[in-house]
Amino acid sequence: MKNNFGIRLLSARKMAGMSLQKLSDALGNIVTKQSLNKYEQGVMKPDSNLLVKLSSILKVPVDYFYAEPTVSVELTNPDYRKHSSRISATEKAAIEEKSKNLLERYLELENLLNLDEPPQYFHHDKEILTADDAEEAANQLRDEWELGYYPIPDVIAMLEDKGYKVLEIDASMSFDGLSAEVDGLKVIVLNGNSFKGNNTRKRFTALHELAHHSLNIPDQMDHKEAEKLCHVFSSAVLYPEEMARKELHSERFHFFENELILLKERWGISVSAIFYRASRLGIITDYVLKKLNIGYRSRGYHKDEPGTYLSQEKPVRFLRLVYFALGKELISINEAAYYTGKSVWEFRKSMHQLV
């Protein structure tokens, strides 16, 4: 007999980043870690009072423990935006469990709606060895996706439209994002806590993860070098070379903050990334780049950069599918609440039916 409750309890505990002992302590030691282990093994079941406490501490609805997903996924080769050695094993387990849990609901909903929307993934076959190679790949993407030389209004919306599964989870600040595959599907996971309204960094991170999915970077390449090439790709997609050369010019003596903010707000690329883009294209020298970075940090802009790019940059396709299925009466309000990870009361409160 399948131990569904135990599997779900283990999943919730992993997502919360808690050991058996830590969970026992959070419960005020009214139940031992040995008993919790028996719950996960399916040997014992908690009473209703303990179930409510588990729900509160692990931050999942009570219904979560009894839901039986029809889709099971495993993330293949998760590649982290920040070097994975900075993320503890417990944090990794929480990140990957949250990603799997959300993706299972996502794919289950797609199956229910019987959607047939083939992805339009980008892939650059040529091996990426230099910054020029990464630049060439960015130009190919802009050509294939018919982006022209215009700013990209919303990177995450674009990726979702092309079939990438973009997920947003809550995680510690040591994590920005990752790329992974699930049965051939390309997945990008972003940390909703990392960006704090900084849409330019969020756009850049999403494209960085796209680079890991799309570029043919040799396995033996040094990690830092590979990351730099992904940075070049991301910047070149956001701010194409022809427009950067046209707007920044090489024959000039000064850069003014107001001009850089205007460029940031037009292209959705950070001021810092504009510096490195200009350096990469030979518009400024290494000396000028160094002076710009010194001025940038002395003003504290590495912590809070001026200027705002007004785009949503938030995955919305999954939530749209929830309301679509609800509107077609394929799922109940209780089931919709389960898909969104909310309690029924929370979901009802957020609903505003028009017709």
C-alpha positions as YAML, in Angstrom:
chain: A
units: angstrom
residues:
- id: 1
  name: MET
  ca: [0.00, 0.00, 0.00]
- id: 2
  name: LYS
  ca: [1.43, 3.39, -1.03]
- id: 3
  name: ASN
  ca: [2.57, 5.53, 1.88]
- id: 4
  name: ASN
  ca: [1.22, 8.79, 0.40]
- id: 5
  name: PHE
  ca: [0.95, 10.69, 3.70]
- id: 6
  name: GLY
  ca: [4.54, 9.84, 4.66]
- id: 7
  name: ILE
  ca: [5.84, 10.87, 1.23]
- id: 8
  name: ARG
  ca: [4.03, 14.19, 1.45]
- id: 9
  name: LEU
  ca: [5.24, 14.83, 5.00]
- id: 10
  name: LEU
  ca: [8.83, 14.16, 3.94]
- id: 11
  name: SER
  ca: [8.38, 16.50, 0.97]
- id: 12
  name: ALA
  ca: [6.97, 19.29, 3.18]
- id: 13
  name: ARG
  ca: [9.81, 18.84, 5.67]
- id: 14
  name: LYS
  ca: [12.43, 19.05, 2.91]
- id: 15
  name: MET
  ca: [10.81, 22.19, 1.50]
- id: 16
  name: ALA
  ca: [10.96, 23.75, 4.95]
- id: 17
  name: GLY
  ca: [14.65, 22.81, 5.22]
- id: 18
  name: MET
  ca: [14.10, 21.01, 8.51]
- id: 19
  name: SER
  ca: [15.68, 17.87, 9.95]
- id: 20
  name: LEU
  ca: [13.54, 15.47, 11.97]
- id: 21
  name: GLN
  ca: [15.06, 16.87, 15.16]
- id: 22
  name: LYS
  ca: [14.47, 20.48, 14.10]
- id: 23
  name: LEU
  ca: [10.84, 19.69, 13.32]
- id: 24
  name: SER
  ca: [10.46, 17.94, 16.66]
- id: 25
  name: ASP
  ca: [11.92, 21.01, 18.41]
- id: 26
  name: ALA
  ca: [9.57, 23.32, 16.49]
- id: 27
  name: LEU
  ca: [6.65, 21.19, 17.71]
- id: 28
  name: GLY
  ca: [7.78, 21.77, 21.29]
- id: 29
  name: ASN
  ca: [8.99, 18.18, 21.54]
- id: 30
  name: ILE
  ca: [5.42, 16.91, 21.93]
- id: 31
  name: VAL
  ca: [6.48, 14.26, 19.43]
- id: 32
  name: THR
  ca: [9.96, 12.77, 19.09]
- id: 33
  name: LYS
  ca: [12.03, 12.65, 15.94]
- id: 34
  name: GLN
  ca: [11.68, 8.86, 16.06]
- id: 35
  name: SER
  ca: [7.88, 9.19, 15.91]
- id: 36
  name: LEU
  ca: [8.14, 11.71, 13.08]
- id: 37
  name: ASN
  ca: [10.30, 9.21, 11.21]
- id: 38
  name: LYS
  ca: [7.60, 6.58, 11.72]
- id: 39
  name: TYR
  ca: [5.04, 8.98, 10.25]
- id: 40
  name: GLU
  ca: [7.24, 9.38, 7.17]
- id: 41
  name: GLN
  ca: [7.74, 5.62, 6.92]
- id: 42
  name: GLY
  ca: [3.99, 5.03, 7.10]
- id: 43
  name: VAL
  ca: [4.21, 3.07, 10.36]
- id: 44
  name: MET
  ca: [2.18, 5.61, 12.35]
- id: 45
  name: LYS
  ca: [-0.27, 8.46, 11.60]
- id: 46
  name: PRO
  ca: [-0.61, 11.74, 13.55]
- id: 47
  name: ASP
  ca: [-3.88, 12.78, 15.16]
- id: 48
  name: SER
  ca: [-5.82, 15.82, 13.88]
- id: 49
  name: ASN
  ca: [-4.31, 18.26, 16.41]
- id: 50
  name: LEU
  ca: [-0.76, 17.33, 15.46]
- id: 51
  name: LEU
  ca: [-1.67, 17.49, 11.78]
- id: 52
  name: VAL
  ca: [-2.78, 21.12, 12.18]
- id: 53
  name: LYS
  ca: [0.49, 21.93, 13.98]
- id: 54
  name: LEU
  ca: [2.52, 20.25, 11.23]
- id: 55
  name: SER
  ca: [0.61, 22.27, 8.64]
- id: 56
  name: SER
  ca: [1.35, 25.52, 10.47]
- id: 57
  name: ILE
  ca: [5.06, 24.86, 11.04]
- id: 58
  name: LEU
  ca: [5.77, 23.44, 7.58]
- id: 59
  name: LYS
  ca: [3.65, 26.18, 5.93]
- id: 60
  name: VAL
  ca: [1.51, 23.90, 3.78]
- id: 61
  name: PRO
  ca: [-2.28, 23.45, 3.86]
- id: 62
  name: VAL
  ca: [-3.56, 20.37, 5.72]
- id: 63
  name: ASP
  ca: [-4.90, 19.10, 2.38]
- id: 64
  name: TYR
  ca: [-1.32, 18.98, 1.10]
- id: 65
  name: PHE
  ca: [-0.60, 15.86, 3.17]
- id: 66
  name: TYR
  ca: [-3.40, 13.91, 1.50]
- id: 67
  name: ALA
  ca: [-3.11, 15.10, -2.10]
- id: 68
  name: GLU
  ca: [-1.99, 12.41, -4.55]
- id: 69
  name: PRO
  ca: [-0.19, 13.97, -7.54]
- id: 70
  name: THR
  ca: [-0.72, 12.18, -10.85]
- id: 71
  name: VAL
  ca: [2.67, 13.39, -12.15]
- id: 72
  name: SER
  ca: [6.03, 12.62, -10.58]
- id: 73
  name: VAL
  ca: [9.15, 14.50, -11.68]
- id: 74
  name: GLU
  ca: [12.89, 14.43, -11.07]
- id: 75
  name: LEU
  ca: [15.13, 17.38, -11.90]
- id: 76
  name: THR
  ca: [17.99, 16.36, -14.22]
- id: 77
  name: ASN
  ca: [21.37, 18.04, -13.74]
- id: 78
  name: PRO
  ca: [20.26, 21.16, -11.83]
- id: 79
  name: ASP
  ca: [22.78, 23.91, -12.60]
- id: 80
  name: TYR
  ca: [22.85, 26.72, -10.05]
- id: 81
  name: ARG
  ca: [23.29, 30.42, -10.89]
- id: 82
  name: LYS
  ca: [25.62, 30.96, -7.94]
- id: 83
  name: HIS
  ca: [28.35, 28.41, -7.34]
- id: 84
  name: SER
  ca: [26.62, 25.44, -5.71]
- id: 85
  name: SER
  ca: [29.35, 25.10, -3.05]
- id: 86
  name: ARG
  ca: [27.89, 28.21, -1.38]
- id: 87
  name: ILE
  ca: [24.53, 26.49, -0.92]
- id: 88
  name: SER
  ca: [24.22, 23.91, 1.85]
- id: 89
  name: ALA
  ca: [22.94, 20.40, 1.18]
- id: 90
  name: THR
  ca: [19.82, 21.21, 3.21]
- id: 91
  name: GLU
  ca: [19.18, 24.36, 1.16]
- id: 92
  name: LYS
  ca: [19.67, 22.44, -2.09]
- id: 93
  name: ALA
  ca: [17.21, 19.79, -0.97]
- id: 94
  name: ALA
  ca: [14.65, 22.49, -0.11]
- id: 95
  name: ILE
  ca: [15.15, 24.32, -3.43]
- id: 96
  name: GLU
  ca: [14.84, 21.16, -5.50]
- id: 97
  name: GLU
  ca: [11.86, 19.81, -3.54]
- id: 98
  name: LYS
  ca: [9.99, 23.11, -3.90]
- id: 99
  name: SER
  ca: [10.77, 23.14, -7.62]
- id: 100
  name: LYS
  ca: [9.62, 19.54, -8.09]
- id: 101
  name: ASN
  ca: [6.45, 20.13, -6.10]
- id: 102
  name: LEU
  ca: [5.47, 23.18, -8.15]
- id: 103
  name: LEU
  ca: [6.39, 21.53, -11.44]
- id: 104
  name: GLU
  ca: [4.32, 18.43, -10.62]
- id: 105
  name: ARG
  ca: [1.24, 20.61, -10.15]
- id: 106
  name: TYR
  ca: [2.08, 22.56, -13.31]
- id: 107
  name: LEU
  ca: [2.37, 19.44, -15.50]
- id: 108
  name: GLU
  ca: [-0.66, 17.82, -13.88]
- id: 109
  name: LEU
  ca: [-2.71, 20.90, -14.80]
- id: 110
  name: GLU
  ca: [-1.40, 20.88, -18.38]
- id: 111
  name: ASN
  ca: [-2.40, 17.22, -18.71]
- id: 112
  name: LEU
  ca: [-5.84, 17.97, -17.33]
- id: 113
  name: LEU
  ca: [-6.33, 20.75, -19.90]
- id: 114
  name: ASN
  ca: [-4.98, 18.49, -22.65]
- id: 115
  name: LEU
  ca: [-2.72, 21.25, -23.94]
- id: 116
  name: ASP
  ca: [-0.66, 20.63, -27.05]
- id: 117
  name: GLU
  ca: [1.76, 23.56, -27.33]
- id: 118
  name: PRO
  ca: [5.14, 22.40, -28.73]
- id: 119
  name: PRO
  ca: [8.02, 24.45, -27.25]
- id: 120
  name: GLN
  ca: [10.20, 26.66, -29.41]
- id: 121
  name: TYR
  ca: [13.49, 26.15, -27.58]
- id: 122
  name: PHE
  ca: [16.60, 28.01, -28.68]
- id: 123
  name: HIS
  ca: [19.78, 26.03, -29.22]
- id: 124
  name: HIS
  ca: [23.14, 27.23, -30.53]
- id: 125
  name: ASP
  ca: [25.11, 24.29, -31.92]
- id: 126
  name: LYS
  ca: [28.51, 25.94, -32.27]
- id: 127
  name: GLU
  ca: [30.83, 25.39, -29.32]
- id: 128
  name: ILE
  ca: [31.12, 28.46, -27.10]
- id: 129
  name: LEU
  ca: [34.79, 29.13, -26.32]
- id: 130
  name: THR
  ca: [35.08, 32.92, -26.39]
- id: 131
  name: ALA
  ca: [33.05, 36.04, -25.68]
- id: 132
  name: ASP
  ca: [32.69, 36.53, -29.45]
- id: 133
  name: ASP
  ca: [31.06, 33.09, -29.64]
- id: 134
  name: ALA
  ca: [28.58, 34.07, -26.90]
- id: 135
  name: GLU
  ca: [27.84, 37.33, -28.73]
- id: 136
  name: GLU
  ca: [27.18, 35.38, -31.94]
- id: 137
  name: ALA
  ca: [24.77, 33.08, -30.08]
- id: 138
  name: ALA
  ca: [22.87, 36.10, -28.71]
- id: 139
  name: ASN
  ca: [22.55, 37.51, -32.24]
- id: 140
  name: GLN
  ca: [21.24, 34.16, -33.45]
- id: 141
  name: LEU
  ca: [18.60, 34.12, -30.70]
- id: 142
  name: ARG
  ca: [17.45, 37.64, -31.57]
- id: 143
  name: ASP
  ca: [17.19, 36.60, -35.23]
- id: 144
  name: GLU
  ca: [15.35, 33.31, -34.59]
- id: 145
  name: TRP
  ca: [12.91, 34.86, -32.12]
- id: 146
  name: GLU
  ca: [12.46, 37.94, -34.35]
- id: 147
  name: LEU
  ca: [13.39, 40.42, -31.64]
- id: 148
  name: GLY
  ca: [15.02, 42.85, -34.04]
- id: 149
  name: TYR
  ca: [17.01, 45.61, -32.33]
- id: 150
  name: TYR
  ca: [14.26, 46.50, -29.88]
- id: 151
  name: PRO
  ca: [14.16, 46.23, -26.07]
- id: 152
  name: ILE
  ca: [12.55, 43.04, -24.72]
- id: 153
  name: PRO
  ca: [9.45, 44.19, -22.77]
- id: 154
  name: ASP
  ca: [9.33, 41.18, -20.42]
- id: 155
  name: VAL
  ca: [11.99, 38.45, -20.52]
- id: 156
  name: ILE
  ca: [10.11, 35.94, -18.37]
- id: 157
  name: ALA
  ca: [6.92, 36.34, -20.40]
- id: 158
  name: MET
  ca: [9.00, 35.76, -23.54]
- id: 159
  name: LEU
  ca: [10.52, 32.57, -22.12]
- id: 160
  name: GLU
  ca: [7.12, 31.26, -21.06]
- id: 161
  name: ASP
  ca: [5.73, 31.99, -24.53]
- id: 162
  name: LYS
  ca: [8.56, 29.91, -26.01]
- id: 163
  name: GLY
  ca: [7.68, 26.92, -23.81]
- id: 164
  name: TYR
  ca: [10.22, 27.19, -20.99]
- id: 165
  name: LYS
  ca: [8.79, 26.25, -17.60]
- id: 166
  name: VAL
  ca: [9.71, 29.26, -15.47]
- id: 167
  name: LEU
  ca: [9.11, 28.71, -11.75]
- id: 168
  name: GLU
  ca: [9.48, 31.14, -8.85]
- id: 169
  name: ILE
  ca: [10.05, 29.83, -5.34]
- id: 170
  name: ASP
  ca: [11.03, 31.27, -1.97]
- id: 171
  name: ALA
  ca: [14.56, 30.38, -0.90]
- id: 172
  name: SER
  ca: [17.53, 31.75, 1.03]
- id: 173
  name: MET
  ca: [19.56, 34.66, -0.35]
- id: 174
  name: SER
  ca: [22.43, 32.31, -1.24]
- id: 175
  name: PHE
  ca: [20.37, 31.17, -4.24]
- id: 176
  name: ASP
  ca: [19.39, 33.20, -7.33]
- id: 177
  name: GLY
  ca: [18.33, 30.64, -9.90]
- id: 178
  name: LEU
  ca: [18.95, 27.33, -11.61]
- id: 179
  name: SER
  ca: [18.34, 25.53, -14.87]
- id: 180
  name: ALA
  ca: [17.32, 21.88, -15.12]
- id: 181
  name: GLU
  ca: [15.50, 19.43, -17.36]
- id: 182
  name: VAL
  ca: [12.55, 17.14, -16.70]
- id: 183
  name: ASP
  ca: [11.85, 14.53, -19.38]
- id: 184
  name: GLY
  ca: [13.09, 16.86, -22.10]
- id: 185
  name: LEU
  ca: [11.29, 19.93, -20.72]
- id: 186
  name: LYS
  ca: [13.53, 22.90, -20.02]
- id: 187
  name: VAL
  ca: [13.00, 24.39, -16.56]
- id: 188
  name: ILE
  ca: [14.21, 27.71, -15.12]
- id: 189
  name: VAL
  ca: [13.80, 28.28, -11.37]
- id: 190
  name: LEU
  ca: [14.16, 31.76, -9.85]
- id: 191
  name: ASN
  ca: [14.29, 32.79, -6.20]
- id: 192
  name: GLY
  ca: [11.52, 35.30, -5.53]
- id: 193
  name: ASN
  ca: [13.40, 36.57, -2.46]
- id: 194
  name: SER
  ca: [16.64, 37.47, -4.29]
- id: 195
  name: PHE
  ca: [15.63, 40.40, -6.42]
- id: 196
  name: LYS
  ca: [13.47, 42.64, -4.20]
- id: 197
  name: GLY
  ca: [11.92, 44.51, -7.09]
- id: 198
  name: ASN
  ca: [15.21, 44.59, -9.01]
- id: 199
  name: ASN
  ca: [13.76, 43.56, -12.36]
- id: 200
  name: THR
  ca: [16.94, 44.20, -14.31]
- id: 201
  name: ARG
  ca: [18.86, 41.61, -12.26]
- id: 202
  name: LYS
  ca: [15.93, 39.19, -12.50]
- id: 203
  name: ARG
  ca: [15.84, 39.52, -16.31]
- id: 204
  name: PHE
  ca: [19.58, 39.01, -16.47]
- id: 205
  name: THR
  ca: [19.38, 35.89, -14.26]
- id: 206
  name: ALA
  ca: [16.58, 34.38, -16.36]
- id: 207
  name: LEU
  ca: [18.66, 34.85, -19.52]
- id: 208
  name: HIS
  ca: [21.71, 33.46, -17.74]
- id: 209
  name: GLU
  ca: [19.74, 30.26, -17.06]
- id: 210
  name: LEU
  ca: [18.59, 30.26, -20.70]
- id: 211
  name: ALA
  ca: [22.27, 30.35, -21.67]
- id: 212
  name: HIS
  ca: [22.91, 27.18, -19.66]
- id: 213
  name: HIS
  ca: [20.05, 25.51, -21.52]
- id: 214
  name: SER
  ca: [21.01, 26.77, -24.96]
- id: 215
  name: LEU
  ca: [24.77, 27.18, -25.32]
- id: 216
  name: ASN
  ca: [27.22, 24.44, -26.20]
- id: 217
  name: ILE
  ca: [29.79, 25.13, -23.47]
- id: 218
  name: PRO
  ca: [32.49, 22.43, -23.07]
- id: 219
  name: ASP
  ca: [32.12, 20.38, -19.87]
- id: 220
  name: GLN
  ca: [35.81, 20.78, -19.10]
- id: 221
  name: MET
  ca: [35.67, 24.59, -19.12]
- id: 222
  name: ASP
  ca: [36.38, 26.30, -15.80]
- id: 223
  name: HIS
  ca: [33.16, 27.19, -13.96]
- id: 224
  name: LYS
  ca: [34.01, 30.89, -13.63]
- id: 225
  name: GLU
  ca: [34.90, 31.17, -17.31]
- id: 226
  name: ALA
  ca: [31.65, 29.47, -18.31]
- id: 227
  name: GLU
  ca: [29.71, 31.89, -16.09]
- id: 228
  name: LYS
  ca: [31.43, 34.87, -17.74]
- id: 229
  name: LEU
  ca: [30.38, 33.63, -21.18]
- id: 230
  name: CYS
  ca: [26.80, 33.25, -19.95]
- id: 231
  name: HIS
  ca: [27.02, 36.85, -18.69]
- id: 232
  name: VAL
  ca: [28.15, 38.03, -22.14]
- id: 233
  name: PHE
  ca: [25.25, 36.16, -23.76]
- id: 234
  name: SER
  ca: [22.71, 37.65, -21.32]
- id: 235
  name: SER
  ca: [23.97, 41.21, -21.81]
- id: 236
  name: ALA
  ca: [24.06, 40.84, -25.60]
- id: 237
  name: VAL
  ca: [20.47, 39.56, -25.70]
- id: 238
  name: LEU
  ca: [19.31, 42.48, -23.54]
- id: 239
  name: TYR
  ca: [21.35, 45.17, -25.29]
- id: 240
  name: PRO
  ca: [22.26, 44.22, -28.89]
- id: 241
  name: GLU
  ca: [25.65, 45.29, -30.16]
- id: 242
  name: GLU
  ca: [24.43, 47.57, -32.94]
- id: 243
  name: MET
  ca: [22.28, 49.61, -30.56]
- id: 244
  name: ALA
  ca: [24.95, 49.71, -27.84]
- id: 245
  name: ARG
  ca: [27.49, 51.12, -30.29]
- id: 246
  name: LYS
  ca: [24.97, 53.62, -31.64]
- id: 247
  name: GLU
  ca: [23.88, 54.90, -28.22]
- id: 248
  name: LEU
  ca: [27.10, 54.75, -26.18]
- id: 249
  name: HIS
  ca: [29.59, 55.94, -28.85]
- id: 250
  name: SER
  ca: [33.34, 55.61, -28.41]
- id: 251
  name: GLU
  ca: [34.43, 59.22, -28.88]
- id: 252
  name: ARG
  ca: [33.41, 60.79, -25.59]
- id: 253
  name: PHE
  ca: [35.00, 62.02, -22.37]
- id: 254
  name: HIS
  ca: [32.32, 61.43, -19.73]
- id: 255
  name: PHE
  ca: [29.36, 59.27, -18.74]
- id: 256
  name: PHE
  ca: [26.60, 60.92, -16.75]
- id: 257
  name: GLU
  ca: [24.36, 59.11, -14.30]
- id: 258
  name: ASN
  ca: [21.16, 60.47, -15.86]
- id: 259
  name: GLU
  ca: [22.11, 59.08, -19.27]
- id: 260
  name: LEU
  ca: [22.88, 55.64, -17.84]
- id: 261
  name: ILE
  ca: [19.58, 55.55, -15.96]
- id: 262
  name: LEU
  ca: [17.72, 56.41, -19.18]
- id: 263
  name: LEU
  ca: [19.47, 53.52, -20.94]
- id: 264
  name: LYS
  ca: [18.64, 51.19, -18.06]
- id: 265
  name: GLU
  ca: [14.98, 52.17, -18.13]
- id: 266
  name: ARG
  ca: [14.82, 51.72, -21.92]
- id: 267
  name: TRP
  ca: [16.62, 48.37, -22.25]
- id: 268
  name: GLY
  ca: [16.02, 46.72, -18.88]
- id: 269
  name: ILE
  ca: [19.71, 46.19, -18.24]
- id: 270
  name: SER
  ca: [21.53, 47.36, -15.11]
- id: 271
  name: VAL
  ca: [23.96, 50.28, -15.11]
- id: 272
  name: SER
  ca: [26.69, 47.90, -13.99]
- id: 273
  name: ALA
  ca: [25.98, 45.58, -16.93]
- id: 274
  name: ILE
  ca: [26.06, 48.59, -19.28]
- id: 275
  name: PHE
  ca: [29.63, 49.33, -18.05]
- id: 276
  name: TYR
  ca: [30.77, 45.79, -18.86]
- id: 277
  name: ARG
  ca: [28.88, 45.81, -22.17]
- id: 278
  name: ALA
  ca: [30.72, 48.98, -23.17]
- id: 279
  name: SER
  ca: [34.05, 47.45, -22.12]
- id: 280
  name: ARG
  ca: [33.34, 44.21, -23.94]
- id: 281
  name: LEU
  ca: [32.58, 46.11, -27.19]
- id: 282
  name: GLY
  ca: [35.73, 48.26, -26.87]
- id: 283
  name: ILE
  ca: [33.72, 51.45, -26.36]
- id: 284
  name: ILE
  ca: [35.59, 52.16, -23.11]
- id: 285
  name: THR
  ca: [39.03, 51.11, -21.91]
- id: 286
  name: ASP
  ca: [39.81, 48.95, -18.89]
- id: 287
  name: TYR
  ca: [40.94, 52.13, -17.11]
- id: 288
  name: VAL
  ca: [37.59, 53.85, -17.71]
- id: 289
  name: LEU
  ca: [35.75, 50.70, -16.59]
- id: 290
  name: LYS
  ca: [37.75, 50.69, -13.37]
- id: 291
  name: LYS
  ca: [36.96, 54.38, -12.72]
- id: 292
  name: LEU
  ca: [33.26, 53.82, -13.43]
- id: 293
  name: ASN
  ca: [33.14, 50.87, -11.02]
- id: 294
  name: ILE
  ca: [34.89, 52.86, -8.29]
- id: 295
  name: GLY
  ca: [32.36, 55.68, -8.62]
- id: 296
  name: TYR
  ca: [29.51, 53.16, -8.76]
- id: 297
  name: ARG
  ca: [30.53, 51.44, -5.53]
- id: 298
  name: SER
  ca: [31.42, 54.67, -3.72]
- id: 299
  name: ARG
  ca: [27.80, 55.77, -4.16]
- id: 300
  name: GLY
  ca: [26.52, 52.45, -2.83]
- id: 301
  name: TYR
  ca: [24.90, 51.55, -6.14]
- id: 302
  name: HIS
  ca: [26.12, 47.93, -5.89]
- id: 303
  name: LYS
  ca: [23.53, 47.63, -3.09]
- id: 304
  name: ASP
  ca: [20.78, 49.89, -4.42]
- id: 305
  name: GLU
  ca: [21.16, 51.03, -8.02]
- id: 306
  name: PRO
  ca: [19.15, 54.06, -9.21]
- id: 307
  name: GLY
  ca: [16.58, 53.74, -11.97]
- id: 308
  name: THR
  ca: [13.66, 51.34, -12.38]
- id: 309
  name: TYR
  ca: [12.68, 49.10, -15.27]
- id: 310
  name: LEU
  ca: [8.90, 48.77, -15.34]
- id: 311
  name: SER
  ca: [8.05, 45.22, -16.33]
- id: 312
  name: GLN
  ca: [6.34, 42.45, -14.41]
- id: 313
  name: GLU
  ca: [9.09, 39.81, -14.82]
- id: 314
  name: LYS
  ca: [7.03, 37.22, -12.99]
- id: 315
  name: PRO
  ca: [5.96, 33.74, -14.17]
- id: 316
  name: VAL
  ca: [2.19, 33.88, -14.70]
- id: 317
  name: ARG
  ca: [1.38, 31.04, -17.10]
- id: 318
  name: PHE
  ca: [0.79, 28.45, -14.38]
- id: 319
  name: LEU
  ca: [-1.63, 30.71, -12.50]
- id: 320
  name: ARG
  ca: [-3.44, 31.55, -15.74]
- id: 321
  name: LEU
  ca: [-3.91, 27.82, -16.34]
- id: 322
  name: VAL
  ca: [-5.39, 27.41, -12.87]
- id: 323
  name: TYR
  ca: [-8.05, 30.06, -13.58]
- id: 324
  name: PHE
  ca: [-8.57, 28.68, -17.09]
- id: 325
  name: ALA
  ca: [-9.26, 25.19, -15.70]
- id: 326
  name: LEU
  ca: [-11.50, 26.68, -13.03]
- id: 327
  name: GLY
  ca: [-13.41, 28.69, -15.64]
- id: 328
  name: LYS
  ca: [-13.94, 25.53, -17.72]
- id: 329
  name: GLU
  ca: [-15.18, 23.78, -14.54]
- id: 330
  name: LEU
  ca: [-12.50, 21.13, -14.93]
- id: 331
  name: ILE
  ca: [-11.41, 21.69, -11.33]
- id: 332
  name: SER
  ca: [-13.17, 22.78, -8.15]
- id: 333
  name: ILE
  ca: [-12.22, 25.73, -5.97]
- id: 334
  name: ASN
  ca: [-10.68, 23.27, -3.50]
- id: 335
  name: GLU
  ca: [-8.54, 21.80, -6.29]
- id: 336
  name: ALA
  ca: [-7.59, 25.27, -7.55]
- id: 337
  name: ALA
  ca: [-6.43, 26.13, -4.04]
- id: 338
  name: TYR
  ca: [-4.30, 22.97, -4.01]
- id: 339
  name: TYR
  ca: [-2.67, 23.86, -7.34]
- id: 340
  name: THR
  ca: [-1.78, 27.35, -6.12]
- id: 341
  name: GLY
  ca: [-0.49, 26.05, -2.79]
- id: 342
  name: LYS
  ca: [-3.01, 28.10, -0.82]
- id: 343
  name: SER
  ca: [-5.65, 27.19, 1.71]
- id: 344
  name: VAL
  ca: [-9.20, 27.17, 0.35]
- id: 345
  name: TRP
  ca: [-9.97, 30.24, 2.45]
- id: 346
  name: GLU
  ca: [-6.95, 32.15, 1.03]
- id: 347
  name: PHE
  ca: [-7.84, 31.21, -2.53]
- id: 348
  name: ARG
  ca: [-11.51, 32.18, -2.17]
- id: 349
  name: LYS
  ca: [-10.43, 35.52, -0.75]
- id: 350
  name: SER
  ca: [-8.28, 36.18, -3.84]
- id: 351
  name: MET
  ca: [-11.04, 35.36, -6.35]
- id: 352
  name: HIS
  ca: [-12.98, 38.05, -8.21]
- id: 353
  name: GLN
  ca: [-15.30, 36.35, -10.71]
- id: 354
  name: LEU
  ca: [-16.68, 38.71, -13.37]
- id: 355
  name: VAL
  ca: [-18.96, 36.41, -15.38]
...
